[in-house]
Amino acid sequence: MTPSFSLQKKLGDTLMWYVSANRGFKSGGFNGRANTAYDVAHAKYDPEYVWTYETGLKLESSDHRLRGAIAAFSSHYKDFQARVSQDVNTFPVLNAAALSIRGLELEGSALIGDHVTLMGQMSWLDAKYDRFDDFRLDPSFPGYDPTISHAHVPFSPRFTARVAVQRGFDLANGSRLAFGGDLSYRATTWLSVDNRDVLKQDYYSVVGLYGVWDSPQDTWQVRMGVRNLTDEHYMIDGQEFSSVANIQTAYYGLPRNWYLSVRYNF
């Protein structure tokens, strides 16, 4: 069962409060490439379950020029599924952990004057394992590896943030032109369950710029811009193949790239 509960209440014309509780799951399965007697005996892994609780406020000024939201949440995982690497060229999934994540999210926008919009988002995460059961850390296990660490939950940066600004222009023929840019920040992020240093991405920022033209009645739109203006090099994902010649594979974000798109709306 995956029950979901929610309640919201208006606290006036410009403010709304809500609270929710949701249960989710990820199906269990079997490790199909068992190479050892231990793998055969532990081929099955159970479903992963999570309860998430959230509360927050949403507000909008009476003149609709200011909008904002704040949310706090707490997630609690049971039988968290983690894929790990062994020295026998297998990558079993373990019901390894009990995991807790707490977070806070803020977002807002403001219309400054008649044509300038300022936007921002920020999130804070506190992710930690309450327990991590890893047979590879048992000294009696043939593939014992004391270098493995589970101090950091992967893909859980402490802070992320984004600020953006857009300036619009109303043209004489009824079309519209806008120019904008944004700056995104991401704190240090670990990309592997085993916390390998080579799959640790330090904090980084990415800048984007764009321009967009919309025809009268929004029939045509032409957009062009540049992503990753400063050509930042950063990893976005990683794969742990330590059991295969101690290989770790990293996947990188796109380098600086320009784009042009034309859209026609029927």
C-alpha positions, 0 to 999 in steps of 0.5 A: 500500500502507498497511502497519501494524506494531505491537508491545506488551509487558506490563512487569508487571501494571500497565504496558504498552509499545507501538510502532507504524508506519503508512503512510497516504495521501490520493488524488490528483485533478484541479483541475477549474476551470482558468482559466489555461494554467498551471492546465491544465498542472498540473491533476493532483495526486498522492496524499499519503503519511504515515508515522507512528511512535508509542511509549508506555506505558499504566498502571493501578494495582492497585486500578484507581483510577489510570490513565494513558498517555503517547505520543510520535509522529512523522509525515512527509508527502510530497506534502502536499496544500494548497488555495490561492487565486489571483487568477483565482477558482480554488482549486487543490490543490498537492502543495506540501510535505514536512511533519513533525509531532512530538508528545507526549500525556499523559492520566490519571484518578484516583478520589479517595475513593469518588465523585470522579473527576479527569481530564486530557489534554495534548498538545504539537505541533511541526509544520513544513514541511520544504519548501513549493513554491508557484508564487504566490511566484515573481516571474515568476508573474502572480499573484505575492503576496509577502505569503503566508507558510507559517511556520505549519502550519494547525490545529496548535496548540502546546498543547492541554489539558483537565481535568475533575472529576465527583462522583457520588452513590448514591441510596437507590432505586438510581439515581445522580446526578453533577455535573461540569465541564471546562475546555479550553484551545487555544493559538494556531491558524492556520486558513489555509494562507497564514497570513492574520492575520485567520484566526489564532485566539489562545489560548482556554479553554472551560468546560462544566458538566453534571448527569446522572441514571441510573435503576436498571439504567440504563434511563433517563438524563437529562442537562442542562448548559451548554457554553461557560459564559463565552460565549467567541468563537473561530474553529474553521475558515477558508476562504481566498478572497483571489482573490475580492475578498480575502475570508476566511471564518471559522467560529465555535464555538457560543456559550453554550448549554444542553442537555437530553437524555433517553435510554431504553435497551431 
